[in-house]
Amino acid sequence: MSSVGVENNVVSPVGDIKKLDSKMDFKIIYLLTDFSDHARNAANYAIDAFGEDVQYVLINSYIVRTSAATLIDIEDIAHQESLVQLKEEEKVLKAKFPNLKLETISKYGTPVDVINLYLEDLPADLIVVGSKGISKLDEILIGSVTTSIMRGVHRPVLAVPLKAKYEKMDRIVLASDLVNANKPQVLGMMKSLKNTFGSHVSGATVKMDNKELSSEEEQLLSKLESIESLDEISVIRDSNISKGLMDYCDQSRADMLVVVAKHTSFFKRFFHKSITKELVNHEVLPILVLEDN
């Protein structure tokens, strides 16, 4: 079934929202790198977007798969190679961003384990990872490093496609079910994004049938309509969650899609392999994935 429409509730007009000078709602940002083009592009995107006053941490994690007899030597070699490449990445980034505040970390382990280790002493406001483009979503988010980070790290994760270039953040779409959209940490993130970029923020939820909203859903929708950080709320009617959301992002000319939540059936339905063919034309939209608990 194709899209059967959008029920739109405008909370407040877009207006002339002033861009705030301070972007310090985001103080520490982790940049994950495997020294690929998409990782470098993601780092550039994040720094262009959030500015040079943020403390960035460029992290490379590595795993050595070998026999116990040679493990120590090979692990040391891998570590030294990682340090050399990190130094090169730092040089490239600082050539473009002379005032960049950047720390580099090379650590043995999986990305999830390494991130969680450093989060204990240096909590990040955002984790940034590169992706090849969501037209190959099954390769990138299903059974991939990016998926493991999204599911295993309890921090917001921003996936930046290879073709994405930061120009503006005028319009952001928050996609979730009505319950998760009402959670304080989700609304707190949307407020931070709005404060940072002066964005117009649209809330969107997908109903896969034409049934009337339940009384509970009506109450949740009404509550969202009173939230200052959301400019409008839309109920999308489409049997295909991903198609409905991406069509809505196209219509809204969204600069970022925020998805809640990463541990629920909503998230699993959105990022299911079977829908990747329908996202072939959406290779430049960054996706921010938030916690649901």
Sequence and secondary structure as in RCSB ss.txt:
>XXXX:A:sequence
MSSVGVENNVVSPVGDIKKLDSKMDFKIIYLLTDFSDHARNAANYAIDAFGEDVQYVLINSYIVRTSAATLIDIE
DIAHQESLVQLKEEEKVLKAKFPNLKLETISKYGTPVDVINLYLEDLPADLIVVGSKGISKLDEILIGSVTTSIM
RGVHRPVLAVPLKAKYEKMDRIVLASDLVNANKPQVLGMMKSLKNTFGSHVSGATVKMDNKELSSEEEQLLSKLE
SIESLDEISVIRDSNISKGLMDYCDQSRADMLVVVAKHTSFFKRFFHKSITKELVNHEVLPILVLEDN
>XXXX:A:secstr
    EEEEEESS        S  TT  EEEEE  S HHHHHHHHHHHHHH TTSEEEEEEEE   S GGGHHHHH
HHHHHHHHHHHHHHHHHHHHH TT EEEEEEEES HHHHHHHHHTTS  SEEEEEES GGGHHHHTSSSHHHHHH
HH SS EEEEETT       EEEEE  HHHHTSHHHHHHHHHHHHHH  EEEEEEEESS     HHHHHHHHHHH
T TT SEEEEEE SSHHHHHHHHHHHHT SEEEE  TTSHHHHHHT GGGGGGGTT  S  EEE    
